[in-house]
Amino acid sequence: MLLALALYQEWIELDLFHDGLARFSVEEFEAAGLTVDDRFLTEFMADQDVGHATLITNILGPAAPFLDFCQKLARFGESGVYGFLHHLDSREAGQLLLQSISTEARQQIIFLQFDGLFPMPIWFEANPARQNANNTKQSKKVGSTGAALLDENVVSKSDQCLDSGIVGEDCSPAITHNRSIPLSFPGRKVYFSWELPGQAVGPNNSYVTTTAAGAPKFVAWVTQLNLMYSKLTLTSNTTGTTIQLDTSTFEGDPSINGTMFVALTHKDLFLTPFNLNQINPHVVVQQ
């Protein structure tokens, strides 16, 4: 099951990179600040995913916005593999996956740079269990043919931030930008909405969402080396709010920075990065 999810991840990335290059014109890419060299790099990363998909297919056997979407997809794919890699019974398969996901990590940083974002806003990569990171998130991004589902016109950026030259605002493609103005902050009220279990999603609607947990009471924040909880205030059967935590991994490193993984749970278990998969029976909703 876990290797099949990893294969879906590679199929999504392979199709997404190729589809974006075919769908958007040279003019649209150049308007976003991306040159012919940047487009070639994206094509090369698609070719890398051909190799990764072939690798996992061989292990399994025969049965087995554009820029922003790319970096987010690579992000939860990378972290999802970290979450199950050390739990695989096959150390041989784990070693091969480690060698492919190390390349995925580099792809994710490149797309952050294409998107004008700071490429490494954290000290440690989060490692949510693969089921939490990918089952629902990933399945909704795959069509009936295994193709990635990409919204129209997501290659474009706001004209206000492109080449603005203002520190903290400029989103032009670059090695790095100082994005000191946070997208979120401790004490912020965070709103959640979710679907009830029983939704058919994924390729051919073959995956049905389910949970054995009770009513959600907590928000679990999977951040770098930490798993933390905040109280969830329900506003209906499928909506609720919480307050963003103010915490650090170590002094000088805010725990909540970069892409976040959160889940709504009915219990606030103490877990570590190694045994984080034990949260699965208590997860009501994952984001």
C-alpha positions as CSV (number, residue, x, y, z in Angstrom):
1,M,0.0,0.0,0.0
2,L,2.8,2.5,1.0
3,L,4.8,1.7,-2.2
4,A,1.7,2.1,-4.3
5,L,1.1,5.6,-2.8
6,A,4.7,6.4,-3.5
7,L,4.1,5.4,-7.2
8,Y,1.0,7.6,-7.4
9,Q,3.2,10.5,-6.1
10,E,5.7,9.9,-8.9
11,W,2.9,9.6,-11.6
12,I,1.4,12.9,-10.4
13,E,4.7,14.8,-10.5
14,L,5.6,13.3,-13.9
15,D,2.3,14.3,-15.5
16,L,2.1,17.6,-13.7
17,F,5.5,18.8,-14.9
18,H,4.8,17.8,-18.5
19,D,1.3,19.1,-18.5
20,G,2.3,22.5,-17.2
21,L,5.0,22.9,-19.8
22,A,2.5,21.9,-22.5
23,R,-0.4,23.9,-21.2
24,F,1.2,27.3,-20.7
25,S,2.8,29.3,-23.5
26,V,6.4,30.6,-23.6
27,E,5.0,34.1,-23.1
28,E,3.1,33.1,-19.9
29,F,6.2,31.5,-18.4
30,E,8.3,34.6,-19.3
31,A,5.6,36.8,-17.8
32,A,6.2,34.9,-14.6
33,G,9.9,35.5,-14.8
34,L,10.9,32.0,-16.0
35,T,13.3,31.7,-18.9
36,V,14.0,28.9,-21.4
37,D,16.6,27.5,-19.0
38,D,14.0,27.3,-16.2
39,R,11.6,25.5,-18.5
40,F,14.4,23.0,-19.4
41,L,15.1,22.4,-15.7
42,T,11.4,21.6,-15.2
43,E,11.5,19.2,-18.2
44,F,14.6,17.5,-16.7
45,M,12.9,17.0,-13.3
46,A,10.0,15.4,-15.2
47,D,12.5,13.0,-16.7
48,Q,13.8,12.3,-13.2
49,D,10.4,11.2,-12.2
50,V,10.2,8.8,-15.1
51,G,13.2,7.0,-13.4
52,H,11.6,7.2,-10.0
53,A,8.3,5.7,-11.3
54,T,10.1,3.0,-13.1
55,L,12.1,2.1,-10.0
56,I,9.0,1.8,-7.8
57,T,7.1,-0.1,-10.5
58,N,10.0,-2.6,-10.7
59,I,9.8,-3.0,-6.9
60,L,6.0,-3.6,-7.0
61,G,5.9,-5.7,-10.1
62,P,3.4,-5.2,-13.0
63,A,0.4,-5.0,-10.7
64,A,1.5,-2.1,-9.2
65,P,-1.2,27.7,-9.1
66,F,1.4,25.5,-11.5
67,L,4.6,26.6,-9.6
68,D,2.9,26.7,-6.2
69,F,1.1,23.4,-6.9
70,C,4.4,21.8,-7.9
71,Q,6.2,22.9,-4.8
72,K,3.4,21.9,-2.5
73,L,3.0,18.5,-4.2
74,A,6.8,17.8,-4.0
75,R,6.7,19.0,-0.3
76,F,4.1,16.5,1.0
77,G,5.4,13.8,-1.2
78,E,8.9,14.2,0.2
79,S,7.7,14.4,3.9
80,G,5.3,11.5,3.4
81,V,8.1,9.2,2.3
82,Y,10.2,10.2,5.3
83,G,7.3,9.3,7.5
84,F,7.2,5.6,6.4
85,L,10.7,4.9,5.1
86,H,12.1,3.5,8.3
87,H,9.0,1.3,8.9
88,L,9.4,-0.7,5.6
89,D,10.1,-4.4,6.2
90,S,12.2,-4.3,3.1
91,R,15.5,-2.4,3.8
92,E,16.4,-2.9,0.1
93,A,13.3,-1.1,-1.0
94,G,13.8,1.6,1.6
95,Q,17.3,2.3,0.3
96,L,16.1,2.7,-3.3
97,L,13.3,5.0,-2.2
98,L,15.7,7.1,-0.1
99,Q,17.8,7.7,-3.2
100,S,14.8,8.8,-5.2
101,I,13.2,11.0,-2.5
102,S,16.5,12.8,-2.0
103,T,16.1,14.1,-5.6
104,E,12.5,15.0,-4.9
105,A,13.7,17.2,-2.1
106,R,15.9,19.1,-4.5
107,Q,13.0,19.5,-6.9
108,Q,10.9,21.0,-4.1
109,I,13.5,23.7,-3.3
110,I,13.8,24.6,-7.0
111,F,10.0,25.2,-7.3
112,L,10.1,27.3,-4.2
113,Q,12.8,29.4,-5.9
114,F,10.8,29.6,-9.1
115,D,7.8,30.8,-7.0
116,G,9.9,33.6,-5.4
117,L,9.8,32.0,-2.0
118,F,12.6,31.5,0.6
119,P,13.8,28.0,-0.3
120,M,14.6,26.6,3.2
121,P,12.4,28.2,5.9
122,I,12.8,25.3,8.4
123,W,15.6,23.5,10.2
124,F,14.2,20.0,10.0
125,E,11.8,18.3,7.6
126,A,8.5,17.1,9.0
127,N,7.8,13.4,8.5
128,P,4.0,12.7,8.8
129,A,3.0,9.1,8.3
130,R,2.5,8.4,4.6
131,Q,-1.2,7.7,5.2
132,N,-1.7,11.1,6.8
133,A,0.4,13.0,4.3
134,N,-0.8,11.5,1.1
135,N,-3.9,9.3,1.1
136,T,-6.6,12.0,0.9
137,K,-4.4,14.9,-0.3
138,Q,-2.8,12.8,-3.1
139,S,-5.9,10.9,-4.2
140,K,-7.8,14.1,-4.9
141,K,-5.0,15.2,-7.3
142,V,-5.2,12.1,-9.5
143,G,-7.7,11.6,-12.3
144,S,-9.0,8.3,-13.6
145,T,-5.9,7.9,-15.9
146,G,-3.4,8.6,-13.2
147,A,-3.0,12.2,-14.5
148,A,-2.5,15.1,-12.2
149,L,-5.5,17.4,-11.8
150,L,-4.2,21.0,-12.3
151,D,-6.3,24.1,-12.2
152,E,-6.2,26.5,-15.2
153,N,-4.0,29.6,-15.2
154,V,-2.1,28.7,-12.0
155,V,1.3,29.6,-13.6
156,S,0.5,33.4,-13.3
157,K,1.6,35.6,-10.4
158,S,0.5,38.9,-9.1
159,D,2.0,41.8,-11.1
160,Q,2.3,43.7,-7.9
161,C,5.0,41.4,-6.5
162,L,6.9,40.5,-9.7
163,D,10.1,42.6,-9.9
164,S,8.9,44.9,-7.2
165,G,12.3,45.1,-5.6
166,I,10.8,45.5,-2.2
167,V,12.3,43.3,0.5
168,G,9.6,40.9,1.8
169,E,7.3,41.5,-1.1
170,D,9.3,40.6,-4.3
171,C,8.2,37.2,-5.7
172,S,10.3,37.1,-8.9
173,P,12.1,33.8,-9.5
174,A,15.4,33.9,-7.6
175,I,17.9,31.9,-5.6
176,T,16.3,33.4,-2.5
177,H,14.2,36.2,-1.2
178,N,13.9,37.6,2.3
179,R,10.2,37.0,2.9
180,S,10.2,38.5,6.4
181,I,6.5,39.3,6.3
182,P,4.9,36.0,7.5
183,L,1.9,34.4,5.8
184,S,0.7,33.4,9.2
185,F,1.7,34.1,12.8
186,P,1.3,32.8,16.4
187,G,-2.1,33.7,17.9
188,R,-3.9,33.7,14.5
189,K,-7.3,32.2,14.4
190,V,-7.3,29.3,12.0
191,Y,-10.5,28.1,10.4
192,F,-11.1,24.5,9.3
193,S,-13.8,22.9,7.1
194,W,-13.9,19.2,6.1
195,E,-15.9,16.5,4.5
196,L,-17.6,13.7,6.4
197,P,-16.1,10.2,5.8
198,G,-17.4,8.0,3.1
199,Q,-16.2,10.2,0.1
200,A,-15.1,8.2,-3.0
201,V,-11.9,9.9,-4.3
202,G,-8.8,9.1,-6.3
203,P,-8.3,7.1,-9.5
204,N,-11.7,5.7,-10.6
205,N,-13.0,6.7,-7.1
206,S,-11.3,3.7,-5.8
207,Y,-10.3,5.1,-2.4
208,V,-13.1,5.8,0.1
209,T,-12.3,8.0,3.0
210,T,-13.0,6.5,6.4
211,T,-12.2,6.9,10.1
212,A,-12.7,4.9,13.3
213,A,-12.0,7.9,15.5
214,G,-14.5,9.8,17.6
215,A,-15.5,13.4,17.4
216,P,-12.6,15.8,16.8
217,K,-11.3,17.6,19.8
218,F,-7.8,18.7,19.0
219,V,-5.7,20.0,16.1
220,A,-2.4,18.1,15.8
221,W,0.4,20.2,14.3
222,V,3.1,18.1,12.7
223,T,6.1,20.5,12.6
224,Q,9.7,19.6,12.0
225,L,10.7,17.5,15.1
226,N,7.5,18.2,17.1
227,L,4.0,17.0,17.4
228,M,1.9,19.6,19.2
229,Y,-1.8,20.0,19.9
230,S,-4.2,22.9,20.2
231,K,-7.9,22.8,21.3
232,L,-10.4,22.6,18.4
233,T,-13.6,24.6,18.8
234,L,-16.4,23.1,16.7
235,T,-18.8,25.5,15.0
236,S,-20.7,22.7,13.2
237,N,-20.3,19.0,12.3
238,T,-17.8,19.9,9.6
239,T,-16.3,23.2,10.6
240,G,-14.2,24.5,13.5
241,T,-11.5,26.9,14.7
242,T,-8.3,26.9,16.7
243,I,-5.5,29.3,17.6
244,Q,-2.1,28.9,16.0
245,L,0.5,27.9,18.5
246,D,3.6,30.0,19.5
247,T,6.4,27.5,19.8
248,S,9.9,26.8,18.6
249,T,11.8,23.6,17.7
250,F,15.0,25.2,19.2
251,E,15.5,28.8,20.2
252,G,15.5,30.9,17.0
253,D,13.6,28.3,14.9
254,P,9.8,28.8,14.9
255,S,8.2,25.4,14.7
256,I,5.4,26.5,12.4
257,N,7.2,27.8,9.3
258,G,6.9,26.7,5.7
259,T,4.4,24.0,4.7
260,M,2.4,22.6,7.6
261,F,0.7,19.3,8.2
262,V,-2.3,19.3,10.5
263,A,-4.9,16.7,11.5
264,L,-8.0,16.8,13.6
265,T,-7.9,14.1,16.3
266,H,-10.1,13.0,19.2
267,K,-7.1,12.4,21.4
268,D,-3.8,14.3,22.1
269,L,-1.3,11.4,22.2
270,F,2.4,12.1,23.0
271,L,4.4,10.8,20.0
272,T,7.8,11.3,18.4
273,P,8.9,11.5,14.8
274,F,9.6,7.8,14.9
275,N,6.3,6.5,16.1
276,L,4.1,9.2,14.6
277,N,2.2,6.6,12.6
278,Q,0.4,5.6,15.8
279,I,-1.7,8.7,15.5
280,N,-3.5,7.2,12.6
281,P,-6.4,5.5,14.5
282,H,-7.2,8.7,16.3
283,V,-7.3,11.0,13.1
284,V,-10.7,12.3,12.2
285,V,-9.6,14.7,9.5
286,Q,-6.2,15.4,7.8
287,Q,-5.3,18.6,6.0
